[in-house]
């Protein structure tokens, strides 16, 4: 399981967030043909912070979450719940890696395109990769 899949599972388990926007409406990459509201998770960048001679590593990943909603207040409520569910979080991924820190680093100003509001949040995730993972 990769980081994006683990986030999808955590989203599904977050009661209030999942009630506002079910995990089935969260996509990775493109969200073609998906009716409003929906969210898209995108890996923007990643880098290795360190790697030990024993094989352990720490990677940093920048993730963006874009939320599209036709109602501003409802979109803001989803954004608040995303922050509550993921900011300052840590969680294990199967097969050994562990997201040791997931921090909200900012968000873009909401944008209305005539059909829907777009909200963008950005998170920095530090992933501990034990040797052999």
N, C-alpha and C positions, 0 to 999 in steps of 0.2 A: 504494500500500500504506500502510495506517495503522500506528500504533504497536502496536496489539493484534495485527495480522497479523505484524508483524516479531517480536514476542515469541513468537508461536506457532511461527514458523520456527526461532527460536533454541532454543526448547524441544525441538523435533524433532531438532536437531543436537547437543544436549547428551546424549552417550552414556549416562552413568549415570542421569541424570534420566529420559530417555526410556525406559530399561529398567525403571525403577521405576514410572513412570506415562507411558504413551505419549502423544504429543501429540494423538492422536485423542480422548483423554479430557480434554483442556483445552477449555473452552468460554468464550465471551464472553457475558455476560448470564446467561440461564437455562440450566439443564442438565436439562430435563425428560426422563424416560424413560431416563436414562443410569445404568447399573449402577455400583455401587461397585467400586473407588475412582474418583474423578474430581476435577477442579479447575475452578474458575471464576475468570476474570479480569474485574475490574470497574474501570471508570474512576470514581473517587470525586469528583475535583475537578480543576480546571485553571485556570490563570491565565496571563496574559501578564506576563512580568517586564520586558521592554523591547522597544521597536520603534524601529529607526533610521529616519532620514529616507530612507535608501536602500532601505528595505523589509525589511531583515534583522530577525528577531525571535527572542527566546528565550522559550519557554513552559515552565512547570512543570506536570507532571501527577502526581497522586497515584493510584497503582494499588493495588488490593487483590487478593491471590490467596488464594482459599479452597480448602482441600483437605479432602475428605471421604474417610475410610478406616475400615473396620471394626476395624482393628488399630492400637493406639496407636503401637507401635514402628515399624511400617511407615510410618505417616503422618509421624512425626518424621523418618524417613530421607528422605522426599520433601521435607519442608521444608528439611532441610539441603542437599539437592541444588539446590533452587530458589535458595537463597541463594548457593551456589557458582557457579551458572550466571549469575546476574543481578546480584548485589551488586557495586558498583564497576565495572559494565560500561559499555561504549559501543558503539554499532553504527549503521551507516548504514541509512537507509530509502531505497528507490528514489525517484526524482524529487527528490532533493536534501536533504530534512530528515535530521537526524542526532541520535540520542539521545546527547548528549555526556556524560551522567552518569546512571546508574541506581543509586540507593543504597537499601539496605534501611533503613527507618526504625523498624521495630518489628513486634511481633506480639502478637496477643491470646492470652490463656491458652486452651489447648485445651478444647473443650467436648464432652461426650458426651451425646447425646440419647436413648440407649437402643438405637440402631441403629448409629450411626457416630460417630467422632470428627471434629470440625471444627477445623481449624487455619486461622488467618488471618495472612497476612503483608502488610505495607504497604511500598511502594516510592515514592520520589520520583524522577521522571524529568525531566531537563531536555532539552528538544528545541530544537535550533538550526534555525531556518527561514530559509534563505538568501533573499535578495530574489528574487521571482518564483516561489517555491515555494508 
